[in-house]
Amino acid sequence: KGVSCGGDNMKEYLLLLPIIFIFHDMEEIIGFGWFLRKNTWVYERYPRITEGYQGFTTEVFALGVYEEFIPFFGVSLLAYYFPNRILTALWFGLMLALTAHFVGHIALCACIKMFIPSVITSVICLPIGIIILTKTADFLSFDYVTILSVLIGIIVMILNLTFVHWFMQKLNQLQFPKNAKQ
């Protein structure tokens, strides 16, 4: 038996999170290196945004995406096989963070007034994420435990994204010492 979610089965939505994540991040893996090599001006114009990507390799970026995938997949599987309100709320927080990530890519594209790799799948996945969040919100009770669990899911993803950018920079420095910042 699945957990009811506004007439739908909650399990129908749980495994969409890692699928949507990997669909989106494949565009980033494929296109970001090419984009940054062809548009080096973005490093000077937007240093705060691009500092984590300077000198990165596609291989290191792919490893970073894999590391980011682990919490999405792990929490989704746990919530799928062991449904309870805490895991479901953590999952909701991760889905909310990913959906907000799509908004960030679309806003960045609008800000620099040009195509960036990640915007195509962001435009596709944003409405899907909103629909999933709307449907699964019916399942959540939004009591203190649930709200705290959602916030923990969001914070975990922010901290993980920060860690993975640091990790990618360190790996790039080991792989290409001349690219290391002094």
C-alpha atoms as one frame of an Amber mdcrd trajectory, in Angstrom:
protein
   0.000   0.000   0.000   1.212   3.457  -0.837   0.794   6.527   1.270  -2.170
   8.562   0.057  -1.406  11.952  -1.403  -4.501  13.913  -2.393  -6.018  10.891
  -4.146  -2.661   9.953  -5.667  -0.116   7.503  -4.362   2.854   9.330  -2.809
   5.184   6.636  -4.155   4.348   7.807  -7.677   6.276  11.008  -6.978   9.180
   9.997  -4.754  11.453   8.499  -7.399  10.851  11.387  -9.800  13.234  13.553
  -7.746  16.455  11.727  -8.706  15.211  11.291 -12.283  14.507  15.013 -12.676
  17.834  15.869 -11.033  19.866  13.663 -13.375  17.900  14.817 -16.445  18.745
  18.426 -15.561  22.343  17.839 -14.551  23.140  15.906 -17.726  22.614  19.194
 -19.595  25.032  20.880 -17.191  27.673  18.146 -17.540  27.448  18.179 -21.328
  27.338  21.937 -21.821  28.997  23.852 -19.015  32.613  23.207 -19.969  31.948
  24.201 -23.573  30.012  27.300 -22.495  32.718  28.542 -20.122  35.543  27.910
 -22.620  33.663  29.902 -25.297  32.559  32.710 -22.939  35.554  33.482 -20.732
  34.231  37.026 -20.242  31.689  35.693 -17.711  34.529  35.118 -15.210  35.327
  38.832 -15.154  31.782  40.124 -15.332  30.268  37.682 -12.798  33.161  36.596
 -10.524  30.953  35.758  -7.555  28.900  33.316  -9.616  31.733  31.791 -11.637
  34.579  31.537  -9.116  33.710  27.928  -8.319  33.927  26.940 -11.974  37.217
  28.510 -12.988  39.546  25.899 -14.435  37.202  22.993 -13.778  37.187  19.877
 -15.934  34.149  18.003 -17.185  35.317  14.892 -15.318  35.524  16.722 -12.001
  32.186  18.406 -12.661  30.605  14.996 -13.396  32.025  13.659 -10.118  30.490
  16.646  -8.317  27.120  15.938  -9.927  27.388  12.313  -8.824  28.071  13.420
  -5.252  25.033  15.713  -5.385  22.926  12.853  -6.738  23.540  10.656  -3.679
  21.273  12.564  -1.218  18.518  12.906  -3.837  18.586   9.205  -4.606  19.176
   8.072  -1.021  16.368  10.073   0.570  14.007   9.174  -2.297  14.694   5.453
  -1.840  14.346   5.644   1.929  11.056   7.549   1.659   9.844   5.080  -0.977
  10.610   1.919   1.003  10.109   3.263   4.535   7.357   5.879   4.205   6.998
   8.182   7.182   6.409  11.880   7.676  10.034  12.794   8.434  11.492  11.116
   5.337   8.657  12.471   3.207   9.266  15.991   4.553  13.036  15.677   3.946
  12.215  14.554   0.404   9.885  17.555   0.022  12.696  19.876   1.153  15.055
  18.363  -1.432  12.404  18.689  -4.154  11.792  22.298  -3.115  15.541  23.042
  -3.232  15.862  21.472  -6.692  12.862  23.409  -8.000  14.336  26.645  -6.621
  17.604  25.690  -8.356  15.717  25.727 -11.678  14.459  29.239 -10.933  18.059
  30.287 -10.250  19.243  29.019 -13.635  16.407  30.772 -15.462  17.129  34.016
 -13.581  20.847  33.754 -14.358  20.065  33.249 -18.041  17.851  36.342 -17.993
  20.496  38.309 -16.088  23.300  37.669 -18.577  20.862  37.816 -21.506  22.090
  34.684 -23.221  21.647  30.938 -23.286  23.429  28.976 -20.604  23.597  25.209
 -20.385  20.980  24.155 -17.833  18.270  26.577 -18.879  16.510  24.203 -21.302
  15.976  21.512 -18.683  15.233  24.185 -16.059  12.379  25.508 -18.201  11.115
  21.948 -18.718  11.534  20.834 -15.099  10.291  23.962 -13.293   6.577  23.409
 -14.012   6.979  19.681 -13.365   8.615  20.440 -10.008   5.840  22.870  -9.093
   3.169  20.296  -9.973   4.922  17.607  -7.933   5.345  19.960  -4.961   1.689
  21.008  -5.155   0.454  17.418  -5.301   2.740  16.166  -2.540   2.054  19.159
  -0.273  -1.435  17.692   0.191   0.204  14.757   1.956   2.187  16.819   4.463
   0.670  17.941   7.745   2.964  20.994   8.081   3.332  20.649  11.831   6.580
  21.632  13.576   8.315  18.317  12.875   7.369  18.427   9.200   8.415  22.057
   8.737  11.707  21.390  10.534  12.323  18.324   8.338  11.590  20.326   5.158
  14.003  23.039   6.314  16.654  20.426   7.129  16.257  19.022   3.593  16.772
  22.482   2.098  19.737  23.276   4.372  21.351  19.906   3.619  21.200  20.665
  -0.106  22.625  24.175   0.337  25.470  22.816   2.465  26.033  19.932   0.053
  26.170  22.297  -2.932  28.687  24.455  -1.062  30.743  21.374  -0.192  30.669
  19.990  -3.739  31.911  23.295  -5.201  34.770  23.332  -2.681  35.494  19.668
  -3.449  35.543  20.290  -7.221  37.988  23.182  -6.764  40.293  20.984  -4.656
  40.194  18.165  -7.220  40.936  20.593 -10.031  43.888  21.950  -8.058  45.232
  18.417  -7.623  44.669  17.575 -11.285  45.907  20.903 -12.675  48.060  22.720
 -10.097  48.606  25.703 -12.424  44.839  26.397 -12.297  44.920  26.672  -8.517
  44.220  30.102  -7.092  47.188  31.645  -5.328
